[in-house]
Amino acid sequence: MRSPICDMLGIDFPLLAFSHCRDVVAAVSRAGGFGVLGATAHTLESLEAELAWIDAHVDGKPYGLDVLIPENLVTGGAKGITRASLAAQVPDGHRAFVRDLAARHHVTLPEEREDRDAPAPFDPNVALDMLEIAFRHPIRLIANALGVPPKAMIEMGRAHHVPVAALVGAKEHALRQVEAGVDIVVAQGGEAGGHCGEVSTMVLIPEVVRALDRAGHGHVPVLAAGGIMTGAQMAAAMAMGAAGAWTGSVWLATPESECSDVFRDKMVAATSRDTVRSKGRTGKPSRQLRSAWTDAWEGPESPGALPMPFQSLISEPAIRAADRAAEKGDAAAREMVTYFVGQGVGLVDQVRGAGQVVQDFKLEFAEAMERVMGLVE
């Protein structure tokens, strides 16, 4: 396939798969796509182990790494901030709200984490250390979300001859990213799971492509993201000027993914209207499956989400505990189960292996292109 993304990454089909699960990353790359491992939840030690495992199971195929270095964080990127020092600042009212919500859904909250001296969530300094580890492996891409990557990240990419990608939700963000030195722009529409903006993918892709071209940056490839679950959607995005697709939610409905069986069942049953943008998970707007958790944080009794990174300190333990209780068959706990997922969840009607998803994308893409060419006399 003639795409600048294929040339840059050494792949045959410009389908990128973001996943927190190493099994998905390896399976996608082996099948001809490009797996991207989300590193946010890892420690430096666990990331080294995950990358070593991918190296051993990817059959020499290329893959990448995604970190999350927020440009705007209330802690300001200061060094030495620990999980414990942040936890001490969480208001009692927010803790009580979570305890009451959990109790109503038969969820037992865990004790305080033992690694209280661990770095705070979303620590940018840890993310840069992760990149240092990544470059000990045959990484072919590094990516960042929630703002312009720090200069150090871009310099690392240059030094190792590895392209740097960044996610954007508006054309002005895309221009800032390219001017900062980013090599690939991932234009992510509001349909996307996780942190996202409000502009739809159908509007955002041509808007970003046009803005970059008019500013003299037309050589910078744009990946389309947000609600893309099929090869036909990928073809449509590329018809609008995208060089490929960046996908996430579709991989959650695979047996290899990190999700619980309960969540996968809820995905299959969900419609595109069953997601919501809420600050209740991380403190920044992120799209996730609607649940008792999201309803509570958006409801009249909510104390309001805390800013990132504080909100994650109270949300993540509770949501993981709900998963565990739901897996044991508790119906009330099941109501609390949620995860980051986009509006494309309405297109999920079964669980498929990650490799099969790649093959289905290729077939659907080819069929869509044939339909379009059939309209041309």
N, C-alpha and C positions, 0 to 999 in steps of 0.2 A: 504494500500500500504506500502511495506517495504522500507522506505527511512529515512535516518537520519534526514532529514528536517522535516518529519512528526512527528518524536519523539521529536525533539527539540521545535517545535512550537505548538504541540498539534492539528495537522490537519490530515485529511484523504487523501488529494490529494495535492502534493507539487507544487502548482501553486500560485506564489506570484504576486500580482497586485499592481504596483506603480501607484498612482493617486493623483492629487492635490484636488480631489473632495471627500468629505466625503460620498456622496451617493454611489459612486463606491466602496469605501473601505468597507462599511457596506454590500452592496449587494454581493460582492465577498466572504466575510467571511461567510455570511449566507448560501451561496451556496456551501460551502465546500472548498473554496480556502483560501487565506490569503491576506487580504487587507493591504496595506502600505500607510499611508498618507504622502504626501510630504508637509513639513512644511515651506519651504523657503519663501513663499509669506505672511506668517502670522505674526501678532504681538503676543506678549505674551498673550494679552487678547483674541484675536480671536482664537488662538490655544486652549486655555482652553475651549472656547465655542464649538469648533469643536469636541474636544475629548469627551466632555460631551454628545454631540449629538450622536456620534458614540456609546458610551457606552449604550445609551438608545435605539439604533436601530440595534445593532449587534446580538441580541438574545444570549448574553453570549459567542459568538464565539471569537477567538483570532484575534488580528490585531497588526500592528506595526507602527513605525514612522520613516520617513527618513528626515535627516537634510543635509545641504550642508555646510561643513566646508572645504574650499579650503586649501590645504597644502601650495600653493604658491599664495600669494595675495600681490599686490603692497603696500597695506596699512600695511602689516605685522602683522595684527591682533591687532593693537594698540587700546587701549580703548578710548572711548570718541569721536570717529569720527562720525560726523553726516552727514545726507543726504545733508544738506546745505553746510557744509564745503567741501564735495566732489564736489558738483555741481558748486561751485565757481571755481574749477580747470578745468572744461570742456572747451576746446578751442572754441573760437567763430566760427572758421571755421567748426567745427563739428556741432555746433548748426545750422549754416546757411545751411549746407548740408541737415540736417534733415528737416528744414523748407521748403526748395525748393522741396525736394522729396515729402513731405506731400502735399504741394500746388498743385503739378502736379497731384496728385491723389485725389483732393477734400477733403483732410483730415484736419480738424481744430485741431491744437494742443491745449491741455489743458493749463490752467494757471499753474504756479508753484504750487506744492503741498503745502498744508497748514501745513503739519507735517514736516516742514523743520528741526526741532530739533530731528526727529526720527533717529534711528541708521542707519548707512550706509547699503546698500544691502550686503548680504553675510557676515555680521559681525559674526565672530566665537564666540564672547562672548555672543551674543544674542542666538545663536544656543545652547550653553550649558545651558543657562537659560531655553530654550524651553524643553530641556531634563529633567530638574528639574520638570517642569510642567507635562511632559509626565508620570513621575514615580508616579504621584498621581492617575494615571489611570491604568487599567490592561493591560498595554503594554507588548507584548510578544517578541518584536524585536525592536532594534534600528539600523539604517543603515546610512552610510555616503558615499558621493561621493567626487571626486576630491582630492584624496590623503589619506594618513594614518590618521585615526582619532586621535585627540589629546589624550594624556594619560588620561586626565580627563574623556573623554567620555568612554574609555574602563574601567576605574575604576568604573564609574557609573553603567555600565552594570554588572560588577562583583558583586558590592554591592547589586544590586537588582535582581541578578540571571536571567538576561535578556541577550540573545545572542546579540553580536555586529556583524553586517555585513558591508562589505565595497566593493565598486565597483572597478574593475581593468580592464585595457585594454591590459595588457601584463603580461607574466609569471613572470618577475622580480618584477613587482608591487605586484603580488600575494604573492610572497615569503616575501617581506617587510611587507605586511599587517599581515601575519600570525606570523611573528617574533615579531611584535608589540603587538600581543595578540588578533587579530580579530578571531571570532569564525566561521564565514561563509564568503566565498569569492564569490562575484558575478562577474563572468567573462563575461564582456560585449563587444561583437564584434562591429566592426565599422558600422554595419548595423543599430545600435540602434539610436533611437531618443534622443535628448538632447546631453549632453557632452559625447563624445565617442572618442576612439582611431581609429587606422587604420587597425588593424588586424581583419580579418573576424571571425565570430562566429564559423564557421566550422573548422577553424584552431585553434582558441584560446582555445576552451574548452579542447580538448585532450592535448594541450600544457600545460595548467595550471594544469590539473589533473596529468599529468606525472611529472611536475616539483615539485609539492607538495609531491607526493609519493616518489620521489627520494631523497627529502630533509628530509624525515621522518615525513612529515605532512599529510600523506594520510588519517588521521582520520578527517581532516577538510573538511566539505562538500562544494562542488562547485555548485553554481546555474548558469545556462546558461541564458544569456541575449543577446539581439540584433537580431531583425528581427523575433522573435518568435511570430507568430500570430495564430497558430493552434496546436491542440493536437498531430498531426503527427510530427511537428517540435520538440515539447517537447519530444516525444518519441525518436527521433533521437538524441537529445542532451543528453538524459539519457543513450542511448546506447554508447555514447562516454565517459561516466563517470560522467556526471552531476547528482546531487541528486534531481534536480527539475528545475523549470524555474522561472525566474524573468522577468515579462512582463510590458510594459508600453503603447506603441502606440495602441495596440488593444483596450484598454479601452477608447480611445479618440472617437472612433466611436460608443459610447453608448449614449443614451439620458440622462443618469445620469451625464456625464462628464462635466467639466467646459468649454468646447469649445463652440464656437458660432455655430449656424446652418450653417452659411456660410462656416466655416472651415470644418465642417463635410461633407458638400456637396462637397467641394474641395477634401477631403480625398477619398470619394467614386469614384470620377472621376480620381484620380491620378494614375500614374503607379509607379513602383519601381524606375524609373529613374527621378522622379520628386522631389527628395530630394537633399539637398546639405549640406556639412559641411562648416560652415561659422562662423567667429568670430563676425559677425555683430549684434548678439543678446546680448551676454554676455561679449564678449572680449576674450573668449576661444572657441576653435572649438566645435561647437555643430551642430548636424544634425537637419534640419527643412525642412518644405515644401518650395520648391523654389517659390519665389514671386518677385514682383517688389522691395520689401525691400532687399531681399538677393542679387538680381541682381545688385542693386545700390551699395551695400557695396563691392561687388566683382568686380565692373566695373572700368574703367579707370579714372573716375572722383572722385572716393572715396578718402576721406582723410585718410582712414585706420582706422580700429576699434581701439578704446581705450582699454587699459588693464582692466580686471576685477578689481574692480566693477564699473568703470566709464561708460563703454559702456551701462550698463543697465539703467543708469539715463536718457539717451536720446532715447534708443530703446523702453523700455516698455511703456511709455506714448504715443508714436507715434503709436505703434502697437495696443494698446487698442483703440485708437481713430479711427484707420482704421477699426477695428471690428465694432465699433458703427456706423460709416458711411456706411459700407457695409450692415449691418443689415437693414438699411433704404432703401436699393436698389440701392446705388450708384455703378455703374459698375467699375469706376476708382478706388474707394476705395477698391473694392473687389480684385483688382490685388495686393494690398499691404498685404492682409490678409495672415498670416503665423502662424505656431506654431511648437514646437518641435515634430518631428515625424520621425520614422525610415523607412528604405527601405521596410519593410513589409507592408507599406501602399498600395502597389500594390495588396495585397491579400484582401483588404477591398472592398467588393462589396455591402454592405448594412449596415444599422444601426440596431444594436441588443441591447437588454437590457443586463446589466452586468451579471445578474444571468444566462441568457441564454448562454452568452459567456462561462461561467464556465462549464455549462452542455455540450456544444458543444466540449470544450476541452477534457472533460472526455471521451465522445463518440469517438472522433477522435483518442485520445490516445489508447483506447482499440482496435479500428479497426487497427491502425498501428501495434500494438503489435501482433495482430492475423496474419497480413500479414507476419510479420517477422518470427513468429513461424511456419507459413505454409511453409516456405522455408527450414525448418530443417527436415530432414528425420529421 
